[in-house]
């Protein structure tokens, strides 16, 4: 019973962090932009949740993060929810089998999510509808990934602190 209660509290804390990250990332006064490129920390949150809590939590939080991102996205509604939910599940499975719960693992998983999402957005949206040049789009995608690494590390430490806070109670 206590383990279930701790998990519910931990997931509520993760949800609050997700909403806070979304608000900070998309609000007019708090969003950061360098040469028109904005960092995206939501995939790093999904990767950290999947790294610490496995594929079910990764898929769950990925799906809800995608729903939040679909609110402000020009893409078809629900595609980002499906993509981030699937990415969270895959990250959870891969991290359980092959990775340790350390910062480079979370940054690698988050960067892969950002890069794959950017490539899919380019191929199926910008290239088809706007005939955007590949060189500029690739530079913008790499810039977005590089700008997202530092805030992604802060997200990892926040998720890790929450995980450790409630993992101590589970073991006791």
GROMACS elastic network, one bead per residue, 0.5 to 0.9 nm:
[ bonds ]
;  ai    aj funct       b0    kb
    1     4     6  0.52414   500
    1     5     6  0.62733   500
    1     6     6  0.87001   500
    2     5     6  0.50187   500
    2     6     6  0.60840   500
    2     7     6  0.85232   500
    2   169     6  0.84902   500
    2   170     6  0.74722   500
    3     6     6  0.51077   500
    3     7     6  0.61251   500
    3     8     6  0.86295   500
    3   169     6  0.79668   500
    3   170     6  0.56041   500
    3   171     6  0.89186   500
    4     7     6  0.50916   500
    4     8     6  0.62310   500
    4     9     6  0.87101   500
    5     8     6  0.51222   500
    5     9     6  0.62644   500
    5    10     6  0.85656   500
    6     9     6  0.51051   500
    6    10     6  0.60060   500
    6    11     6  0.85224   500
    6   166     6  0.61704   500
    6   167     6  0.83833   500
    6   169     6  0.74141   500
    6   170     6  0.71805   500
    7    11     6  0.60564   500
    7    12     6  0.85090   500
    7   166     6  0.75061   500
    7   167     6  0.89945   500
    7   170     6  0.87710   500
    8    11     6  0.51437   500
    8    12     6  0.61629   500
    8    13     6  0.86449   500
    9    12     6  0.50196   500
    9    13     6  0.62182   500
    9    14     6  0.86305   500
    9   166     6  0.83323   500
   10    13     6  0.50347   500
   10    14     6  0.61832   500
   10    15     6  0.85854   500
   10   162     6  0.67835   500
   10   163     6  0.71582   500
   10   165     6  0.86177   500
   10   166     6  0.65377   500
   11    15     6  0.60613   500
   11    16     6  0.85979   500
   11    57     6  0.85014   500
   11    61     6  0.89787   500
   12    16     6  0.62334   500
   12    17     6  0.86214   500
   13    16     6  0.51311   500
   13    17     6  0.62275   500
   13    18     6  0.86061   500
   13   162     6  0.74047   500
   14    17     6  0.50621   500
   14    18     6  0.61252   500
   14    19     6  0.87147   500
   14    45     6  0.89893   500
   14    49     6  0.80730   500
   14    61     6  0.83536   500
   14   159     6  0.71895   500
   14   162     6  0.77198   500
   15    19     6  0.62422   500
   15    20     6  0.85363   500
   15    61     6  0.77589   500
   15    64     6  0.88453   500
   16    19     6  0.51752   500
   16    20     6  0.60918   500
   16    21     6  0.85572   500
   17    21     6  0.60459   500
   17    22     6  0.85201   500
   17    45     6  0.88021   500
   17   155     6  0.88308   500
   17   158     6  0.83896   500
   17   159     6  0.83696   500
   18    21     6  0.51304   500
   18    22     6  0.61529   500
   18    23     6  0.86155   500
   18    42     6  0.74539   500
   18    45     6  0.73089   500
   18    46     6  0.89555   500
   18    61     6  0.83263   500
   18    64     6  0.88922   500
   18    65     6  0.70569   500
   19    22     6  0.50599   500
   19    23     6  0.61287   500
   19    24     6  0.85727   500
   19    65     6  0.83677   500
   19    68     6  0.81304   500
   20    23     6  0.51296   500
   20    24     6  0.61082   500
   20    25     6  0.84660   500
   21    24     6  0.51131   500
   21    25     6  0.59406   500
   21    26     6  0.85166   500
   21    41     6  0.73507   500
   21    42     6  0.70638   500
   21    45     6  0.86681   500
   21   155     6  0.86417   500
   22    25     6  0.50810   500
   22    26     6  0.60301   500
   22    27     6  0.81751   500
   22    41     6  0.84068   500
   22    42     6  0.71280   500
   22    65     6  0.82300   500
   22    68     6  0.73120   500
   22    69     6  0.77505   500
   23    26     6  0.53987   500
   23    27     6  0.55688   500
   23    30     6  0.82570   500
   23    31     6  0.87088   500
   24    27     6  0.56910   500
   24    28     6  0.86515   500
   24    29     6  0.84059   500
   24    30     6  0.54527   500
   24    31     6  0.60956   500
   25    28     6  0.86105   500
   25    30     6  0.67375   500
   25    32     6  0.75285   500
   25    38     6  0.85182   500
   25    39     6  0.79553   500
   25    40     6  0.72664   500
   25    41     6  0.76469   500
   25    42     6  0.85641   500
   26    29     6  0.87025   500
   26    30     6  0.74519   500
   26    31     6  0.57588   500
   26    72     6  0.80725   500
   27    30     6  0.55476   500
   27    31     6  0.57890   500
   28    31     6  0.59771   500
   29    32     6  0.85522   500
   31    38     6  0.75754   500
   31    39     6  0.86041   500
   32    37     6  0.83759   500
   32    38     6  0.59926   500
   32    39     6  0.71818   500
   33    36     6  0.54861   500
   33    37     6  0.53375   500
   33    39     6  0.74114   500
   34    37     6  0.52134   500
   34    38     6  0.65685   500
   34    39     6  0.87614   500
   34   147     6  0.84615   500
   35    38     6  0.85056   500
   36   140     6  0.87228   500
   37   140     6  0.65863   500
   37   141     6  0.84562   500
   37   143     6  0.69080   500
   37   144     6  0.59074   500
   37   147     6  0.82137   500
   38   143     6  0.86260   500
   38   144     6  0.60753   500
   38   147     6  0.73952   500
   38   148     6  0.80972   500
   39   143     6  0.84219   500
   39   144     6  0.52369   500
   39   145     6  0.70180   500
   39   146     6  0.80662   500
   39   147     6  0.52362   500
   39   149     6  0.83016   500
   39   151     6  0.80497   500
   40    43     6  0.69193   500
   40    44     6  0.79800   500
   40   114     6  0.76377   500
   40   144     6  0.71211   500
   40   145     6  0.77570   500
   40   147     6  0.81173   500
   40   148     6  0.56129   500
   40   151     6  0.85618   500
   40   152     6  0.82688   500
   41    44     6  0.52005   500
   41    45     6  0.64354   500
   41    46     6  0.88940   500
   41   110     6  0.82539   500
   41   114     6  0.89833   500
   41   148     6  0.59703   500
   41   149     6  0.81485   500
   41   151     6  0.64414   500
   41   152     6  0.54578   500
   41   155     6  0.74488   500
   42    45     6  0.50712   500
   42    46     6  0.63735   500
   42    47     6  0.86894   500
   42    62     6  0.86149   500
   42    65     6  0.68528   500
   42    66     6  0.86378   500
   42    69     6  0.85120   500
   42   110     6  0.85648   500
   42   152     6  0.82979   500
   42   155     6  0.88435   500
   43    46     6  0.50053   500
   43    47     6  0.61134   500
   43    48     6  0.85825   500
   43    62     6  0.78661   500
   43    65     6  0.83415   500
   43    84     6  0.74085   500
   43    87     6  0.87369   500
   43    88     6  0.84864   500
   43   109     6  0.84327   500
   43   110     6  0.52929   500
   43   111     6  0.78170   500
   43   112     6  0.89368   500
   43   113     6  0.60779   500
   43   114     6  0.64063   500
   43   152     6  0.83766   500
   44    48     6  0.60726   500
   44    49     6  0.85236   500
   44   106     6  0.69341   500
   44   107     6  0.68315   500
   44   109     6  0.74058   500
   44   111     6  0.74111   500
   44   113     6  0.80198   500
   44   114     6  0.83800   500
   44   148     6  0.82869   500
   44   149     6  0.84106   500
   44   151     6  0.86241   500
   44   152     6  0.52694   500
   44   153     6  0.80110   500
   44   155     6  0.68771   500
   44   156     6  0.72361   500
   45    48     6  0.51201   500
   45    49     6  0.61088   500
   45    50     6  0.85109   500
   45    61     6  0.85441   500
   45    62     6  0.85093   500
   45    65     6  0.88225   500
   45   106     6  0.87679   500
   45   110     6  0.77032   500
   45   152     6  0.72899   500
   45   155     6  0.60306   500
   45   156     6  0.68613   500
   45   159     6  0.75468   500
   46    49     6  0.51839   500
   46    50     6  0.61154   500
   46    51     6  0.84835   500
   46    57     6  0.87500   500
   46    58     6  0.58477   500
   46    59     6  0.80647   500
   46    61     6  0.62445   500
   46    62     6  0.53768   500
   46    65     6  0.76553   500
   46    84     6  0.75668   500
   46    85     6  0.85308   500
   46    87     6  0.81492   500
   46    88     6  0.57318   500
   46    91     6  0.84877   500
   46   110     6  0.75164   500
   47    50     6  0.50962   500
   47    51     6  0.59583   500
   47    52     6  0.86812   500
   47    58     6  0.69393   500
   47    62     6  0.84781   500
   47    87     6  0.82067   500
   47    88     6  0.62064   500
   47    91     6  0.62609   500
   47    92     6  0.76586   500
   47   105     6  0.88243   500
   47   106     6  0.58405   500
   47   107     6  0.79537   500
   47   108     6  0.87551   500
   47   109     6  0.57067   500
   47   110     6  0.53409   500
   47   113     6  0.80724   500
   47   156     6  0.85374   500
   48    52     6  0.61983   500
   48    53     6  0.83463   500
   48    58     6  0.80970   500
   48    91     6  0.89867   500
   48   101     6  0.86044   500
   48   103     6  0.88425   500
   48   105     6  0.87479   500
   48   106     6  0.55094   500
   48   107     6  0.84087   500
   48   109     6  0.82635   500
   48   110     6  0.78803   500
   48   155     6  0.77140   500
   48   156     6  0.56340   500
   48   157     6  0.88997   500
   48   159     6  0.65143   500
   48   160     6  0.77535   500
   49    52     6  0.54154   500
   49    53     6  0.57363   500
   49    54     6  0.73341   500
   49    55     6  0.87520   500
   49    57     6  0.64868   500
   49    58     6  0.54321   500
   49    61     6  0.73859   500
   49    62     6  0.87256   500
   49    88     6  0.79927   500
   49    92     6  0.81364   500
   49   156     6  0.85166   500
   49   159     6  0.68335   500
   49   160     6  0.86518   500
   49   163     6  0.88527   500
   50    53     6  0.53518   500
   50    55     6  0.55958   500
   50    56     6  0.76798   500
   50    57     6  0.60102   500
   50    59     6  0.74933   500
   50    61     6  0.84384   500
   50    62     6  0.87261   500
   50    88     6  0.58093   500
   50    89     6  0.70290   500
   50    90     6  0.84758   500
   50    91     6  0.59134   500
   50    93     6  0.81166   500
   50    95     6  0.74674   500
   50    96     6  0.87601   500
   50   106     6  0.89317   500
   51    54     6  0.59293   500
   51    55     6  0.81321   500
   51    58     6  0.76875   500
   51    88     6  0.89608   500
   51    91     6  0.69532   500
   51    92     6  0.56477   500
   51    93     6  0.87107   500
   51    94     6  0.86511   500
   51    95     6  0.55655   500
   51    96     6  0.72283   500
   51    99     6  0.81479   500
   51   100     6  0.80468   500
   51   101     6  0.61967   500
   51   102     6  0.87255   500
   51   105     6  0.80091   500
   51   106     6  0.67753   500
   51   109     6  0.86979   500
   52    57     6  0.87964   500
   52    58     6  0.87936   500
   52    92     6  0.81433   500
   52    95     6  0.85279   500
   52    96     6  0.87573   500
   52   101     6  0.64782   500
   52   159     6  0.81783   500
   52   160     6  0.74234   500
   52   163     6  0.70255   500
   53    56     6  0.75982   500
   53    57     6  0.57455   500
   53    58     6  0.70668   500
   53    92     6  0.75053   500
   53   163     6  0.81327   500
   54    57     6  0.57893   500
   54    58     6  0.61063   500
   54    59     6  0.86588   500
   54    88     6  0.87275   500
   54    89     6  0.77161   500
   54    91     6  0.81014   500
   54    93     6  0.67186   500
   54    95     6  0.75934   500
   54    96     6  0.65816   500
   55    59     6  0.58854   500
   55    60     6  0.83789   500
   55    88     6  0.64908   500
   55    90     6  0.67125   500
   55    91     6  0.68237   500
   55    93     6  0.54131   500
   55    94     6  0.86038   500
   55    95     6  0.86072   500
   55    96     6  0.81494   500
   56    59     6  0.52147   500
   56    60     6  0.60674   500
   56    61     6  0.85652   500
   56    88     6  0.81568   500
   56    89     6  0.63274   500
   56    92     6  0.74188   500
   57    61     6  0.59531   500
   57    62     6  0.80952   500
   57    88     6  0.77769   500
   57    89     6  0.77635   500
   57    92     6  0.79431   500
   58    61     6  0.54063   500
   58    62     6  0.57268   500
   58    63     6  0.83742   500
   58    84     6  0.87713   500
   58    85     6  0.70553   500
   58    86     6  0.85253   500
   58    87     6  0.78879   500
   58    89     6  0.52398   500
   58    90     6  0.81697   500
   58    91     6  0.71778   500
   58    92     6  0.58593   500
   59    63     6  0.59649   500
   59    64     6  0.86397   500
   59    84     6  0.73482   500
   59    86     6  0.60413   500
   59    87     6  0.71213   500
   59    90     6  0.80126   500
   59    91     6  0.87130   500
   59    92     6  0.79092   500
   60    63     6  0.52452   500
   60    64     6  0.64261   500
   60    65     6  0.85707   500
   60    85     6  0.62962   500
   60    88     6  0.76650   500
   60    89     6  0.81102   500
   61    64     6  0.51313   500
   61    65     6  0.58544   500
   61    66     6  0.83324   500
   61    84     6  0.83045   500
   61    85     6  0.70073   500
   61    88     6  0.74055   500
   62    65     6  0.50240   500
   62    66     6  0.59851   500
   62    67     6  0.85678   500
   62    81     6  0.68628   500
   62    82     6  0.81434   500
   62    83     6  0.79686   500
   62    86     6  0.73411   500
   62    87     6  0.71021   500
   62    88     6  0.52284   500
   62    89     6  0.79228   500
   63    66     6  0.50706   500
   63    67     6  0.62922   500
   63    68     6  0.87959   500
   63    80     6  0.79887   500
   63    82     6  0.61526   500
   63    83     6  0.77286   500
   63    84     6  0.56804   500
   63    86     6  0.77446   500
   63    88     6  0.80317   500
   64    68     6  0.63154   500
   64    69     6  0.86120   500
   64    81     6  0.65638   500
   64    84     6  0.83834   500
   64    85     6  0.76513   500
   65    68     6  0.50842   500
   65    69     6  0.61875   500
   65    70     6  0.85619   500
   65    80     6  0.84174   500
   65    81     6  0.67709   500
   65    84     6  0.70967   500
   65    85     6  0.80980   500
   66    70     6  0.59490   500
   66    71     6  0.87363   500
   66    78     6  0.73637   500
   66    79     6  0.77943   500
   66    82     6  0.70107   500
   66    83     6  0.73369   500
   66    84     6  0.55542   500
   66    85     6  0.71397   500
   67    70     6  0.50286   500
   67    71     6  0.66845   500
   67    77     6  0.81984   500
   67    78     6  0.65600   500
   67    79     6  0.87375   500
   67    80     6  0.69375   500
   67    82     6  0.86115   500
   68    71     6  0.54976   500
   68    72     6  0.76326   500
   68    80     6  0.89641   500
   68    81     6  0.80572   500
   69    72     6  0.57647   500
   69    73     6  0.62086   500
   69    80     6  0.68714   500
   69    81     6  0.76805   500
   70    74     6  0.78259   500
   70    75     6  0.73656   500
   70    76     6  0.78971   500
   70    77     6  0.57297   500
   70    78     6  0.63634   500
   70    79     6  0.76757   500
   70    80     6  0.60885   500
   70    81     6  0.70261   500
   71    74     6  0.86365   500
   71    77     6  0.78289   500
   72    75     6  0.89391   500
   73    76     6  0.79513   500
   73    77     6  0.79289   500
   73    80     6  0.85650   500
   74    77     6  0.82627   500
   75    78     6  0.84882   500
   75    79     6  0.73820   500
   75    80     6  0.79782   500
   75   121     6  0.86696   500
   75   125     6  0.80319   500
   76    79     6  0.60703   500
   76    80     6  0.82294   500
   77    80     6  0.73923   500
   77    81     6  0.81720   500
   78    81     6  0.50173   500
   78    82     6  0.62030   500
   78    83     6  0.85358   500
   79    82     6  0.51217   500
   79    83     6  0.60089   500
   79    84     6  0.85253   500
   80    84     6  0.58895   500
   80    85     6  0.81883   500
   80   117     6  0.87100   500
   81    84     6  0.53751   500
   81    85     6  0.58855   500
   81    86     6  0.83961   500
   82    85     6  0.51445   500
   82    86     6  0.60166   500
   82    87     6  0.84256   500
   83    86     6  0.51906   500
   83    87     6  0.59812   500
   83    88     6  0.85015   500
   83   117     6  0.79954   500
   84    88     6  0.58872   500
   84    89     6  0.84542   500
   84   113     6  0.80204   500
   84   117     6  0.88112   500
   85    88     6  0.51492   500
   85    89     6  0.62719   500
   85    90     6  0.86914   500
   86    89     6  0.51312   500
   86    90     6  0.61752   500
   86    91     6  0.85219   500
   87    90     6  0.51043   500
   87    91     6  0.59671   500
   87    92     6  0.84595   500
   87   113     6  0.67496   500
   88    91     6  0.50683   500
   88    92     6  0.60718   500
   88    93     6  0.86710   500
   88   113     6  0.87968   500
   89    92     6  0.50924   500
   89    93     6  0.63089   500
   89    94     6  0.86530   500
   90    93     6  0.51622   500
   90    94     6  0.60759   500
   90    95     6  0.83859   500
   91    94     6  0.51338   500
   91    95     6  0.58117   500
   91    96     6  0.83751   500
   91   109     6  0.66239   500
   91   110     6  0.89037   500
   91   113     6  0.89044   500
   92    95     6  0.51756   500
   92    96     6  0.60394   500
   92    97     6  0.86612   500
   93    96     6  0.52657   500
   93    97     6  0.63984   500
   93    98     6  0.85708   500
   94    97     6  0.53489   500
   94    98     6  0.57863   500
   94    99     6  0.70302   500
   95    98     6  0.53687   500
   95   100     6  0.68945   500
   95   101     6  0.79297   500
   95   105     6  0.79178   500
   95   106     6  0.89401   500
   95   109     6  0.86466   500
   96    99     6  0.63500   500
   96   100     6  0.78777   500
   97   100     6  0.88937   500
   99   102     6  0.82403   500
   99   105     6  0.64729   500
  100   103     6  0.89071   500
  100   105     6  0.67810   500
  101   104     6  0.86826   500
  101   105     6  0.67735   500
  101   106     6  0.75282   500
  101   160     6  0.87856   500
  102   105     6  0.56009   500
  102   106     6  0.66650   500
  102   107     6  0.89652   500
  102   156     6  0.88618   500
  103   106     6  0.52014   500
  103   107     6  0.61516   500
  103   108     6  0.85430   500
  103   153     6  0.69066   500
  103   156     6  0.68119   500
  103   157     6  0.80956   500
  104   107     6  0.50520   500
  104   108     6  0.59576   500
  104   109     6  0.85198   500
  104   153     6  0.88349   500
  105   108     6  0.51429   500
  105   109     6  0.61707   500
  105   110     6  0.85388   500
  106   109     6  0.52021   500
  106   110     6  0.60348   500
  106   111     6  0.84418   500
  106   152     6  0.83402   500
  106   153     6  0.79978   500
  106   156     6  0.68273   500
  107   110     6  0.51017   500
  107   111     6  0.59220   500
  107   112     6  0.84784   500
  107   149     6  0.66869   500
  107   152     6  0.67617   500
  107   153     6  0.68369   500
  107   156     6  0.81290   500
  108   111     6  0.51371   500
  108   112     6  0.61373   500
  108   113     6  0.86586   500
  109   112     6  0.51641   500
  109   113     6  0.63031   500
  109   114     6  0.87522   500
  110   113     6  0.51023   500
  110   114     6  0.62457   500
  110   115     6  0.86110   500
  110   145     6  0.88970   500
  110   148     6  0.89328   500
  110   149     6  0.84402   500
  110   152     6  0.76233   500
  111   114     6  0.50445   500
  111   115     6  0.60187   500
  111   116     6  0.85174   500
  111   145     6  0.61500   500
  111   146     6  0.85232   500
  111   148     6  0.81268   500
  111   149     6  0.76374   500
  112   115     6  0.50747   500
  112   116     6  0.59941   500
  112   117     6  0.83123   500
  112   145     6  0.89760   500
  113   116     6  0.53608   500
  113   117     6  0.59758   500
  113   118     6  0.84320   500
  114   117     6  0.51906   500
  114   118     6  0.60156   500
  114   119     6  0.86256   500
  114   141     6  0.82355   500
  114   144     6  0.82421   500
  114   145     6  0.64912   500
  114   148     6  0.88706   500
  115   118     6  0.50277   500
  115   119     6  0.61162   500
  115   120     6  0.85683   500
  115   141     6  0.69318   500
  115   142     6  0.77402   500
  115   144     6  0.89709   500
  115   145     6  0.70564   500
  116   119     6  0.51070   500
  116   120     6  0.61072   500
  116   121     6  0.84602   500
  117   120     6  0.52082   500
  117   121     6  0.60579   500
  117   122     6  0.85659   500
  118   121     6  0.50235   500
  118   122     6  0.60798   500
  118   123     6  0.85975   500
  118   137     6  0.87968   500
  118   138     6  0.86999   500
  118   141     6  0.62292   500
  119   122     6  0.50817   500
  119   123     6  0.61094   500
  119   124     6  0.85164   500
  119   137     6  0.89375   500
  119   138     6  0.83287   500
  119   141     6  0.80742   500
  120   123     6  0.51902   500
  120   124     6  0.59284   500
  120   125     6  0.78497   500
  121   124     6  0.55005   500
  121   125     6  0.53217   500
  121   126     6  0.66300   500
  121   127     6  0.85267   500
  122   125     6  0.54853   500
  122   127     6  0.56241   500
  122   128     6  0.81500   500
  122   132     6  0.80387   500
  122   134     6  0.83372   500
  122   137     6  0.72485   500
  122   138     6  0.88390   500
  123   126     6  0.64527   500
  123   127     6  0.53305   500
  123   128     6  0.67244   500
  124   127     6  0.64966   500
  124   128     6  0.58987   500
  124   129     6  0.80234   500
  125   128     6  0.54820   500
  125   129     6  0.57211   500
  125   130     6  0.75489   500
  125   131     6  0.89657   500
  126   129     6  0.54974   500
  126   130     6  0.51576   500
  126   131     6  0.62253   500
  126   132     6  0.56253   500
  126   133     6  0.88129   500
  126   137     6  0.86937   500
  127   130     6  0.56563   500
  127   132     6  0.50976   500
  127   133     6  0.74553   500
  127   134     6  0.80155   500
  128   131     6  0.57734   500
  128   132     6  0.81629   500
  129   132     6  0.82342   500
  131   134     6  0.88419   500
  132   135     6  0.88955   500
  132   136     6  0.79015   500
  132   137     6  0.71422   500
  133   136     6  0.58449   500
  133   137     6  0.63912   500
  133   138     6  0.87290   500
  134   137     6  0.51616   500
  134   138     6  0.59504   500
  134   139     6  0.85403   500
  135   138     6  0.51851   500
  135   139     6  0.61783   500
  135   140     6  0.85894   500
  136   139     6  0.51312   500
  136   140     6  0.61040   500
  136   141     6  0.85524   500
  137   140     6  0.50568   500
  137   141     6  0.60664   500
  137   142     6  0.86042   500
  138   141     6  0.50479   500
  138   142     6  0.61452   500
  138   143     6  0.84388   500
  139   142     6  0.52007   500
  139   143     6  0.60053   500
  139   144     6  0.85188   500
  140   144     6  0.60560   500
  140   145     6  0.85847   500
  141   144     6  0.50613   500
  141   145     6  0.62073   500
  141   146     6  0.86147   500
  142   145     6  0.50284   500
  142   146     6  0.60991   500
  142   147     6  0.85358   500
  143   146     6  0.50635   500
  143   147     6  0.60245   500
  143   148     6  0.84484   500
  144   147     6  0.51279   500
  144   148     6  0.60632   500
  144   149     6  0.88506   500
  145   148     6  0.51281   500
  145   149     6  0.65365   500
  146   149     6  0.55203   500
  146   150     6  0.80409   500
  147   150     6  0.67663   500
  147   151     6  0.78350   500
  147   152     6  0.89981   500
  148   151     6  0.56588   500
  148   152     6  0.57074   500
  148   153     6  0.85640   500
  149   153     6  0.61322   500
  149   154     6  0.87924   500
  150   153     6  0.51479   500
  150   154     6  0.66081   500
  150   155     6  0.88343   500
  151   155     6  0.62470   500
  151   156     6  0.86370   500
  152   156     6  0.62141   500
  152   157     6  0.87665   500
  153   157     6  0.63695   500
  153   158     6  0.87227   500
  154   157     6  0.51649   500
  154   158     6  0.62858   500
  154   159     6  0.87280   500
  155   158     6  0.50677   500
  155   159     6  0.61741   500
  155   160     6  0.84261   500
  156   159     6  0.52269   500
  156   160     6  0.59506   500
  156   161     6  0.85243   500
  157   161     6  0.60328   500
  157   162     6  0.86325   500
  158   161     6  0.51694   500
  158   162     6  0.63818   500
  158   163     6  0.86412   500
  159   162     6  0.51641   500
  159   163     6  0.60722   500
  159   164     6  0.85991   500
  160   164     6  0.60438   500
  160   165     6  0.83919   500
  161   164     6  0.52249   500
  161   165     6  0.59928   500
  161   166     6  0.87486   500
  162   165     6  0.50611   500
  162   166     6  0.64434   500
  162   167     6  0.84703   500
  163   166     6  0.55212   500
  163   167     6  0.58919   500
  163   168     6  0.86779   500
  164   168     6  0.61259   500
  164   169     6  0.87599   500
  165   168     6  0.57859   500
  165   169     6  0.71506   500
  166   169     6  0.51850   500
  166   170     6  0.63816   500
  166   171     6  0.89323   500
  167   171     6  0.63664   500
  167   172     6  0.87427   500
  168   171     6  0.53712   500
  168   172     6  0.63231   500
  169   172     6  0.52334   500
